[in-house]
Amino acid sequence: MSPLVLVLLSPLVGAFVLGLMGHRPQGRNINVLFSFATFLTATLLTAKVVSGGPLFALNHQFFIDSLNVFLVALTAFIGFTTSIFSRPYMRVEEERGKMTPNRMRLYFSMYQLFNFCMLLALTTNNMGILWVAMEAATLTTVLLVSVYRTPASLEAAWKYFILCGVGIAQALFGTILLYMAAQRAIGDGANSLLWTNLNAAKVNLNPVIMSLAFVFLLVGYGTKIGLVPLHNWLPDAHAEGPTPISAVLSGLLLNVALYAVIRSKVLTDGALGNHFAGHLMVGFGLLSVIVAAFSLFRQRDIKRMFSYSSIEHMGLMTFAFGLGGPIANFAGLLHMTVHALIKSAIFFSVGHAAQKAGTQIMDGIRGLIKVSPTVGWGLMLGTLAILGMPPFGIFASEFLILTSAMRQMPWATPFLLLGLAVAFAAIFSRVQPMVFGDTNVKRLEHSPALLPVFLHLGLGLMLGFYIPAYLDTWYVQAARIIGG
């Protein structure tokens, strides 16, 4: 059986099994087991593509190339480490009465189904199935955000469902327009929406229809990315859902939605022969960086604050891919990788810190380093990393994005610097007393899962010093595919 099929089959079977057994105490271990199986098969798939080149499966309905292969591995890896973090975290939540056995079953089964949707979106060659996968991810995430069944979590899930439902409807219309644009070049039929067919015939796609299609695709998938002004669902979903879901939202869902926009941009650039798509992405990205940075000062909830940080960083990536060119695309891909690792590590630390203090309000969390030095240092190092302090990898990617902006779009550079400076001041001033202030937190009933925190931080640090040759080759090849 193809490794690609196994990558998709593992979380799908896991969702079914945990739908039957997720309420039992061993459900936490079964979740880790299936997540590890997914990661293992993703590693095998990556090795096969690296050694043998692009891979098709199931009559060309699935396709792996240099642009998505390591995103598949990254998604499976973060899904696995988040499942490890979930074990003690969800056990504490259950013992404190926030999770019942039925809610645990729902949580674990939907967690696996969410991973399946993300991997399906990344591996499908069909732009229509890509839309279906993103819509399915919306539905699973709604159930995960509302799992506590509190008024606030239900409101956040409803807002998420409405806003992302409207956004994904725009993406559906954009997909229909994409099909119309391809009729002249490819003809009717199921293969008209295969990305490889569209890419081969992109210069013959109807340019007028393609320009309209990209606008709807950007708005639709941009809602899932959290681009301003389509971002209002994201802070609420992060704040009210379980912290492991915050980690996978920032580390996985936002990347996959941006991947969908990038695939669409490649087709639009080829059809129009100009920078229309790139200019739209630059505008949305720059607006997101500025608005999110200034919004950080108004936050009192730590998870809401870091959700706005995710909006800022997704804006920065969107800006980089909008600029285009080998260096900006390379920087955007590096930023996708490091942000996913670092932000998920931050949410792991934040989850344990909030459980210790009994609140997510930042004024109620103080002196973490005195009670749990590992949690305190995990939060502080993660904060420094996400703020772009050297030698972490985000410093390298932000430096490349800024230098590319200076060369290609110098007027935008001061706005980027302003956004980064404001974000640094806002986040550091809030996190510093949480870590080093007078303590008001207590020890947890169960030892926190800190291995994922420092594993992610270690990888983020390594990418600031050294990018392995195979990863560097992927970035270069993927940057070439994106073009611009």
C-alpha positions as CSV (number, residue, x, y, z in Angstrom):
1,M,0.0,0.0,0.0
2,S,1.3,3.5,-0.9
3,P,2.7,5.5,2.0
4,L,0.4,8.4,0.9
5,V,-2.7,6.2,1.4
6,L,-1.3,5.1,4.8
7,V,-0.8,8.8,5.9
8,L,-4.5,9.4,5.3
9,L,-5.8,6.1,6.6
10,S,-4.1,6.3,10.0
11,P,-6.0,9.3,11.4
12,L,-9.2,8.2,9.7
13,V,-9.1,4.8,11.5
14,G,-8.0,6.6,14.6
15,A,-11.1,8.8,14.6
16,F,-13.3,5.7,14.2
17,V,-11.5,3.8,17.0
18,L,-11.5,6.7,19.4
19,G,-15.2,7.4,18.6
20,L,-15.8,4.0,20.2
21,M,-13.1,4.0,22.9
22,G,-12.2,7.7,23.5
23,H,-14.2,7.9,26.8
24,R,-12.0,5.2,28.4
25,P,-8.8,6.1,30.4
26,Q,-6.7,4.5,27.7
27,G,-8.1,6.9,25.1
28,R,-5.3,9.3,25.8
29,N,-2.7,6.6,24.9
30,I,-4.6,5.4,21.9
31,N,-4.7,9.0,20.6
32,V,-0.9,9.2,20.9
33,L,-0.5,5.8,19.3
34,F,-2.5,6.8,16.2
35,S,-0.8,10.2,16.0
36,F,2.6,8.5,16.1
37,A,1.5,6.1,13.3
38,T,0.5,9.1,11.2
39,F,3.9,10.7,11.8
40,L,5.8,7.5,11.0
41,T,3.9,7.1,7.7
42,A,4.4,10.7,6.8
43,T,8.2,10.3,7.4
44,L,8.2,7.3,5.1
45,L,6.3,9.3,2.5
46,T,8.7,12.2,2.8
47,A,11.7,9.9,2.3
48,K,10.1,8.3,-0.8
49,V,9.4,11.7,-2.4
50,V,12.9,13.0,-1.5
51,S,14.5,10.0,-3.1
52,G,12.2,9.5,-6.0
53,G,10.6,12.8,-6.9
54,P,6.9,13.8,-7.1
55,L,4.4,11.1,-6.4
56,F,0.8,10.5,-7.7
57,A,-1.8,8.2,-6.2
58,L,-5.3,7.0,-6.9
59,N,-5.6,8.0,-10.5
60,H,-3.8,11.3,-10.0
61,Q,-6.3,12.5,-7.5
62,F,-3.5,12.8,-4.9
63,F,-0.2,14.4,-5.6
64,I,3.0,15.1,-3.5
65,D,5.7,17.4,-4.7
66,S,8.4,19.7,-3.2
67,L,5.8,22.2,-2.1
68,N,3.7,20.0,0.1
69,V,5.8,17.1,1.2
70,F,7.5,18.7,4.2
71,L,4.2,20.4,5.1
72,V,2.8,16.9,5.4
73,A,5.6,15.9,7.6
74,L,5.4,19.0,9.7
75,T,1.6,18.6,10.1
76,A,2.0,15.0,11.2
77,F,4.9,15.9,13.6
78,I,3.0,18.6,15.4
79,G,-0.1,16.4,15.5
80,F,2.0,13.8,17.3
81,T,3.6,16.1,19.8
82,T,0.3,17.8,20.6
83,S,-1.2,14.4,21.3
84,I,1.6,13.9,23.9
85,F,0.9,17.3,25.4
86,S,-2.8,16.4,25.5
87,R,-2.3,13.4,27.8
88,P,-1.6,15.1,31.1
89,Y,-3.5,18.3,30.1
90,M,-6.8,16.6,29.3
91,R,-6.4,14.3,32.4
92,V,-6.3,17.4,34.6
93,E,-9.3,18.9,32.8
94,E,-11.2,15.7,33.3
95,E,-10.4,15.5,37.0
96,R,-11.4,19.1,37.5
97,G,-14.8,18.4,36.0
98,K,-14.4,20.4,32.8
99,M,-14.4,17.2,30.7
100,T,-16.8,14.3,31.0
101,P,-16.2,10.8,29.4
102,N,-18.5,11.6,26.5
103,R,-16.6,14.9,25.9
104,M,-13.3,13.1,26.0
105,R,-14.6,10.7,23.3
106,L,-15.7,13.6,21.2
107,Y,-12.4,15.4,21.7
108,F,-10.1,12.5,20.8
109,S,-12.2,11.3,17.8
110,M,-12.5,14.9,16.4
111,Y,-8.8,15.5,17.0
112,Q,-7.9,12.5,14.7
113,L,-10.5,13.6,12.2
114,F,-9.1,17.1,12.2
115,N,-5.6,15.7,11.4
116,F,-7.1,13.7,8.6
117,C,-8.7,16.8,7.1
118,M,-5.5,18.7,7.2
119,L,-3.5,15.9,5.6
120,L,-6.2,15.5,3.0
121,A,-6.1,19.2,2.1
122,L,-2.3,19.0,1.7
123,T,-2.1,15.8,-0.4
124,T,-5.1,16.2,-2.7
125,N,-4.5,17.1,-6.3
126,N,-8.1,18.2,-6.8
127,M,-8.9,21.9,-5.9
128,G,-12.5,20.8,-5.3
129,I,-11.4,18.2,-2.8
130,L,-9.2,20.8,-1.2
131,W,-12.2,22.9,-0.6
132,V,-14.1,19.9,0.9
133,A,-11.2,19.1,3.2
134,M,-11.1,22.7,4.5
135,E,-14.9,22.7,5.0
136,A,-14.6,19.4,6.9
137,A,-11.9,20.9,9.0
138,T,-14.2,23.8,9.9
139,L,-16.9,21.4,11.1
140,T,-14.5,19.3,13.2
141,T,-12.9,22.4,14.8
142,V,-16.3,23.8,15.7
143,L,-16.9,20.7,17.8
144,L,-13.4,20.9,19.4
145,V,-13.8,24.6,20.3
146,S,-17.2,24.0,21.9
147,V,-16.2,20.8,23.7
148,Y,-16.3,22.5,27.2
149,R,-20.0,23.4,26.6
150,T,-19.7,26.7,28.5
151,P,-21.6,29.8,27.2
152,A,-18.4,31.4,26.2
153,S,-17.1,28.3,24.3
154,L,-20.4,27.8,22.5
155,E,-20.5,31.5,21.5
156,A,-16.9,31.2,20.2
157,A,-17.8,28.1,18.2
158,W,-20.8,29.7,16.8
159,K,-18.8,32.8,15.7
160,Y,-16.2,30.5,14.2
161,F,-18.8,28.5,12.3
162,I,-20.6,31.6,10.9
163,L,-17.5,33.6,9.9
164,C,-15.6,30.6,8.5
165,G,-18.7,29.2,6.9
166,V,-19.2,32.5,5.0
167,G,-15.5,32.6,4.1
168,I,-15.5,29.0,2.9
169,A,-18.5,29.7,0.8
170,Q,-16.5,32.5,-0.9
171,A,-13.8,29.9,-1.5
172,L,-16.4,27.5,-3.1
173,F,-17.4,30.2,-5.5
174,G,-13.8,30.9,-6.3
175,T,-13.3,27.2,-7.0
176,I,-16.3,27.2,-9.4
177,L,-14.8,30.2,-11.2
178,L,-11.5,28.3,-11.4
179,Y,-13.4,25.4,-13.1
180,M,-14.9,27.9,-15.5
181,A,-11.6,29.4,-16.3
182,A,-10.2,26.0,-17.1
183,Q,-12.9,24.9,-19.5
184,R,-11.3,26.5,-22.6
185,A,-7.9,25.1,-21.8
186,I,-8.7,21.7,-20.4
187,G,-12.4,21.0,-21.1
188,D,-15.1,19.6,-18.9
189,G,-14.8,16.7,-16.6
190,A,-13.5,15.6,-13.2
191,N,-9.9,16.2,-14.2
192,S,-10.5,19.9,-14.9
193,L,-9.8,20.8,-11.3
194,L,-6.6,18.7,-10.9
195,W,-3.9,21.2,-9.9
196,T,-1.3,19.5,-12.0
197,N,-3.5,19.8,-15.1
198,L,-4.3,23.4,-14.3
199,N,-0.6,24.2,-13.7
200,A,0.4,22.7,-17.0
201,A,-2.3,24.8,-18.8
202,K,-2.1,27.9,-16.6
203,V,-1.1,30.3,-19.5
204,N,-4.3,29.3,-21.3
205,L,-6.7,29.9,-18.4
206,N,-9.2,32.7,-18.9
207,P,-7.4,35.7,-17.3
208,V,-10.6,37.7,-16.5
209,I,-12.2,34.7,-14.7
210,M,-9.0,33.8,-13.0
211,S,-8.6,37.3,-11.5
212,L,-12.1,37.0,-10.1
213,A,-11.5,33.5,-8.9
214,F,-8.4,34.5,-7.0
215,V,-10.2,37.3,-5.2
216,F,-12.8,34.9,-3.9
217,L,-10.2,32.2,-3.1
218,L,-8.1,34.7,-1.2
219,V,-11.1,36.1,0.8
220,G,-12.4,32.6,1.5
221,Y,-9.2,30.8,2.5
222,G,-7.9,34.1,4.0
223,T,-10.7,33.8,6.6
224,K,-9.2,30.5,7.7
225,I,-5.7,32.1,7.7
226,G,-7.0,34.8,10.0
227,L,-6.1,37.8,7.7
228,V,-7.5,41.1,8.8
229,P,-10.4,42.0,8.5
230,L,-11.5,38.4,8.4
231,H,-9.8,37.4,11.7
232,N,-12.5,38.0,14.4
233,W,-13.2,34.3,14.9
234,L,-9.6,33.3,15.7
235,P,-9.0,35.0,19.1
236,D,-12.3,33.6,20.5
237,A,-11.6,30.1,19.2
238,H,-8.2,30.1,20.8
239,A,-9.3,31.5,24.1
240,E,-12.4,29.3,24.7
241,G,-11.3,25.9,23.3
242,P,-8.9,23.4,24.9
243,T,-5.2,24.5,24.7
244,P,-4.2,21.6,22.5
245,I,-6.6,22.9,19.9
246,S,-5.1,26.3,20.1
247,A,-1.7,24.7,19.3
248,V,-3.0,22.8,16.2
249,L,-5.0,25.8,15.0
250,S,-1.9,28.0,15.0
251,G,0.5,25.3,14.0
252,L,-1.5,23.4,11.4
253,L,-4.8,25.0,10.2
254,L,-3.4,28.4,9.4
255,N,-0.6,26.9,7.4
256,V,-2.9,24.6,5.4
257,A,-5.2,27.5,4.5
258,L,-2.2,29.6,3.4
259,Y,-1.0,26.6,1.3
260,A,-4.4,26.7,-0.5
261,V,-3.9,30.4,-1.3
262,I,-0.3,29.7,-2.5
263,R,-1.5,27.0,-4.9
264,S,-4.1,29.4,-6.2
265,K,-1.6,32.2,-6.6
266,V,0.6,30.0,-8.8
267,L,-2.2,29.4,-11.2
268,T,-3.3,33.1,-11.2
269,D,0.2,34.4,-11.9
270,G,0.5,32.0,-14.9
271,A,-2.9,33.0,-16.3
272,L,-2.5,36.8,-15.8
273,G,1.2,37.2,-16.4
274,N,1.4,40.1,-13.8
275,H,1.6,40.6,-10.0
276,F,-2.2,41.1,-9.4
277,A,-2.3,38.1,-6.9
278,G,0.9,39.2,-5.2
279,H,-0.2,42.8,-4.7
280,L,-3.5,41.6,-3.1
281,M,-1.5,39.3,-0.8
282,V,0.9,42.1,0.1
283,G,-2.0,44.4,1.0
284,F,-3.8,41.8,3.2
285,G,-0.6,40.7,4.8
286,L,0.7,44.2,5.7
287,L,-2.7,45.2,7.1
288,S,-2.8,42.0,9.2
289,V,0.7,42.7,10.7
290,I,-0.2,46.3,11.7
291,V,-3.7,45.6,13.1
292,A,-2.7,42.5,15.0
293,A,0.4,44.2,16.5
294,F,-1.6,47.1,17.9
295,S,-4.4,44.8,19.1
296,L,-1.9,43.0,21.3
297,F,-1.9,45.8,23.9
298,R,-5.7,45.4,24.5
299,Q,-5.6,41.7,25.5
300,R,-6.0,40.4,29.0
301,D,-6.3,36.7,28.2
302,I,-3.0,35.1,27.4
303,K,-4.4,32.8,24.8
304,R,-6.1,35.7,23.0
305,M,-2.8,37.6,23.1
306,F,-0.9,34.8,21.4
307,S,-3.7,34.3,18.9
308,Y,-3.2,37.9,17.7
309,S,0.5,37.1,17.5
310,S,-0.5,34.3,15.1
311,I,-2.5,36.7,13.0
312,E,0.6,39.0,12.9
313,H,2.8,36.2,11.7
314,M,0.4,34.8,9.2
315,G,0.2,38.4,7.8
316,L,4.0,38.4,7.5
317,M,4.0,35.1,5.6
318,T,1.3,36.3,3.3
319,F,3.3,39.4,2.7
320,A,6.4,37.4,1.9
321,F,4.6,35.1,-0.6
322,G,2.9,38.2,-2.1
323,L,6.4,39.7,-2.8
324,G,7.4,36.6,-4.6
325,G,10.9,35.7,-5.9
326,P,13.3,33.1,-4.6
327,I,14.4,34.8,-1.4
328,A,11.0,36.0,-0.2
329,N,9.4,32.6,-1.0
330,F,12.2,30.8,0.8
331,A,11.8,33.1,3.8
332,G,8.0,32.6,3.8
333,L,8.4,28.8,3.8
334,L,11.0,29.0,6.6
335,H,8.7,31.2,8.6
336,M,5.8,28.7,8.1
337,T,8.0,26.0,9.6
338,V,9.4,27.8,12.5
339,H,6.2,29.6,13.5
340,A,4.3,26.3,13.6
341,L,7.0,24.8,15.9
342,I,7.4,27.8,18.2
343,K,3.8,28.9,18.5
344,S,2.6,25.4,19.3
345,A,5.4,25.2,22.0
346,I,4.1,28.5,23.4
347,F,0.6,27.2,23.7
348,F,1.9,24.0,25.4
349,S,3.5,26.2,28.0
350,V,0.5,28.5,28.3
351,G,-1.8,25.5,28.8
352,H,0.2,24.3,31.7
353,A,0.6,27.8,33.1
354,A,-3.1,28.5,33.0
355,Q,-3.9,25.2,34.7
356,K,-1.4,26.0,37.4
357,A,-2.9,29.5,38.0
358,G,-6.5,28.4,37.4
359,T,-7.0,31.3,35.0
360,Q,-6.0,32.5,31.5
361,I,-6.1,36.1,32.6
362,M,-2.5,37.4,32.5
363,D,-2.8,39.4,35.7
364,G,-3.6,36.2,37.6
365,I,-0.5,34.4,36.4
366,R,2.7,35.3,38.2
367,G,6.0,33.8,39.2
368,L,5.9,30.7,37.1
369,I,9.7,30.2,37.3
370,K,9.5,29.8,41.1
371,V,7.0,27.0,41.1
372,S,7.8,25.3,37.8
373,P,11.1,26.5,36.3
374,T,10.7,24.4,33.2
375,V,7.2,25.8,32.4
376,G,8.5,29.3,33.1
377,W,11.5,29.0,30.9
378,G,9.5,27.3,28.2
379,L,7.2,30.2,28.1
380,M,10.0,32.8,28.2
381,L,12.1,31.1,25.6
382,G,9.1,30.6,23.3
383,T,8.2,34.2,23.7
384,L,11.7,35.4,22.8
385,A,11.7,33.1,19.8
386,I,8.3,34.2,18.5
387,L,9.4,37.8,18.9
388,G,12.3,37.2,16.5
389,M,15.2,37.3,18.9
390,P,18.4,35.7,17.5
391,P,19.5,33.0,17.2
392,F,16.1,31.4,16.7
393,G,14.9,30.6,13.2
394,I,12.2,33.3,13.2
395,F,14.9,36.0,13.3
396,A,16.4,34.5,10.1
397,S,13.1,34.4,8.3
398,E,12.1,37.9,9.4
399,F,15.5,39.2,8.4
400,L,15.1,37.7,4.9
401,I,11.5,39.1,4.5
402,L,12.6,42.6,5.6
403,T,15.6,42.6,3.2
404,S,13.4,41.4,0.4
405,A,10.9,44.2,1.1
406,M,13.7,46.8,1.2
407,R,14.7,45.7,-2.3
408,Q,11.3,45.0,-3.9
409,M,8.9,47.2,-2.0
410,P,10.8,49.7,0.1
411,W,7.8,51.8,1.1
412,A,6.4,48.8,3.1
413,T,9.5,48.2,5.2
414,P,8.8,50.9,7.8
415,F,5.3,49.5,8.4
416,L,6.7,46.0,8.9
417,L,9.3,47.3,11.3
418,L,6.7,49.3,13.2
419,G,4.5,46.2,13.5
420,L,7.4,44.0,14.7
421,A,8.5,46.6,17.3
422,V,5.0,47.1,18.7
423,A,4.4,43.4,18.9
424,F,7.7,43.0,20.8
425,A,6.9,45.6,23.3
426,A,3.3,44.4,23.9
427,I,4.1,40.7,24.3
428,F,7.4,41.0,26.3
429,S,5.9,43.5,28.7
430,R,3.1,41.0,29.5
431,V,5.1,37.8,29.7
432,Q,8.0,39.0,31.8
433,P,6.0,39.4,35.1
434,M,4.2,36.2,34.4
435,V,7.4,34.3,34.5
436,F,9.5,36.3,37.0
437,G,7.0,38.1,39.2
438,D,5.9,37.1,42.7
439,T,4.3,33.7,42.6
440,N,0.6,32.9,42.9
441,V,0.5,29.6,41.1
442,K,0.4,26.0,42.5
443,R,1.7,22.7,41.4
444,L,-0.3,20.6,39.0
445,E,-1.9,17.3,40.0
446,H,0.0,15.5,37.2
447,S,3.5,16.2,35.8
448,P,3.2,18.4,32.7
449,A,4.3,17.2,29.3
450,L,7.4,19.4,28.7
451,L,9.2,17.2,26.1
452,P,7.2,18.7,23.2
453,V,7.9,22.2,24.4
454,F,11.6,22.0,24.4
455,L,11.7,19.7,21.4
456,H,9.9,22.3,19.3
457,L,12.0,25.1,20.8
458,G,15.2,23.1,20.0
459,L,14.2,22.6,16.4
460,G,13.3,26.3,16.1
461,L,16.8,27.2,17.5
462,M,18.5,24.7,15.2
463,L,16.8,26.3,12.1
464,G,18.3,29.7,13.2
465,F,21.8,28.2,13.1
466,Y,21.6,25.5,10.5
467,I,19.1,24.3,7.9
468,P,19.7,20.6,6.9
469,A,20.6,20.1,3.3
470,Y,17.4,18.2,2.4
471,L,15.2,20.9,4.1
472,D,17.2,23.6,2.3
473,T,16.6,21.8,-1.0
474,W,12.9,21.6,-0.3
475,Y,12.7,25.3,0.4
476,V,14.6,26.1,-2.8
477,Q,12.5,23.8,-5.0
478,A,9.2,24.9,-3.4
479,A,10.2,28.6,-3.8
480,R,10.7,27.9,-7.5
481,I,7.3,26.3,-7.8
482,I,5.6,29.3,-6.1
483,G,7.6,31.7,-8.4
484,G,6.3,35.2,-8.6
